[in-house]
Amino acid sequence: MTDSILDLDRRHVWHPFTQEQIAPPPMVAVGGKGDRIFTEDGRELIDLVSSWWVNLHGHGHPAIARAVAEQAARLEQVIFADFTHAPAAHLAARLAGLLPGDLDRVFYSDNGSTAVEVALKVALQYFANRGEDGRRRLLAFDGGYHGDTVGAMSVGKSSGYFRAWEGMLFPVEMVPYPSTWIGDEDVSAKETAALDALEAALTKDVAAVIVEPLIQGASGMRMCRSDFLQGVAERVRAAGALLVFDEVMTGFGRTGAPFACGKAAVIPDMVCLSKGLTGGFLPMGATVVREPIHQAFLGESLGQAFLHGHSYTANPLGCAAGLASLDLLMGADCQARIAAIEAIHGERLAALAARGKIQHPRLTGTIAALDLGEGGYASALGPRLKQFFIDRGFLLRPLGPVAYFLPPYCIGPADLHRAWDTLEAALLEDWPYAKTGPGAAAITKAP
Ligand SMILES: Cc1ncc(COP(=O)(O)O)c(C=O)c1O
């Protein structure tokens, strides 16, 4: 008798972000189409989290699948130090055209964490190349998450995920983040305090400030206003440091605009991209920098160059997927779907908030979020709500007590309304963990 997939998995596979001893066994995915994931045991789940925020147009989109297959038959991979190729050049030009200002130069890597590492390393070497060796410090925002490699963990250490590795992280000063929501009366005061703290921290030795623009994802879909980002940009520029926007999650339409920087009317010095870059088909990252930054790396000596690279840099399959995905994203049909998702989110969030069953309702573009109670990532609220949704045919992955919808753009209005109906049902059924108070406190703990 042959072993089942689950038997083999149980014996040989180690899953990310999972306590395997107590978590239910993983579901065995056998297919995906549109907003649905199909499992071996015959279930059909609507993917409300775009499979960790990567999928834009639905699973197995035929246009992207075809582009990848055609590219695979032509050229699957080539060393990018000595070569270039059509998909890499075209994708870089498309990204430069979509991003504001002179964000024109694309450095490819493998994932969101590497896109961030590249930005941090470029920032430090940029100043060293210009003879400003003293600028070596990095600033980041409370609650920011930027990935799981050492540099990315260092700038994201306040997100609360990295206790085990504190000793290997380099020092990064954290400044307050004015997390806000619909009806937040204190937002202006929080923004002023955060900007004052940033200004005080922006001493002459700061090389770069990194921020997830408009939405801090992993720490609980914590949102901020465009005005705040404009204030950040003003202060960072005045201090002579570089501003890095980590758009690994916010890029490619999630905020309702192609990129959060455009929506916020800010031109940062660098933008980190990944996740939706390939429409969710292949792992790839990109760090897009303003051209003057790139110029500082040109010269006669190899030492002035950016001596950084990954084996699969600018993988042709990923670039081909990226081009096909951008064609879909910028089409009128997709833009209309994005607007429709935002409209439904807005209507349903307002109705739920009016019933007083949720806290901190918030919405930016296609991402809607709310708090169901207190506690951190390890809160038991998350797994229970997740199971409630799975039992009703939806994949939801709450971040502790934070429930959020971040669906692929192909989701239809009826399915999105059903998702909101399900959340409403969880709350109206007087779902035992939907309340704060002693009962909830007993089952929650900070991460
Ligand atoms: C804002 C942000 N930056 C960076 C990352 C890291 O990306 P990856 O998991 O591809 O390394 C993530 C992942 O969730 C993210 O949300």
The ligand as a Gaussian input file, in Angstrom:
#p B3LYP/6-31G(d) Opt

LIG

0 1
 C        5.036000      43.994000       4.179000
 C        5.795000      42.721000       4.026000
 N        7.115000      42.764000       3.774000
 C        7.835000      41.653000       3.597000
 C        7.257000      40.404000       3.691000
 C        8.090000      39.169000       3.497000
 O        7.776000      38.553000       2.301000
 P        8.176000      37.018000       2.065000
 O        7.303000      36.204000       2.945000
 O        7.917000      36.800000       0.609000
 O        9.631000      36.895000       2.395000
 C        5.897000      40.306000       3.952000
 C        5.246000      38.989000       4.082000
 O        4.159000      38.835000       4.514000
 C        5.143000      41.491000       4.127000
 O        3.828000      41.461000       4.389000

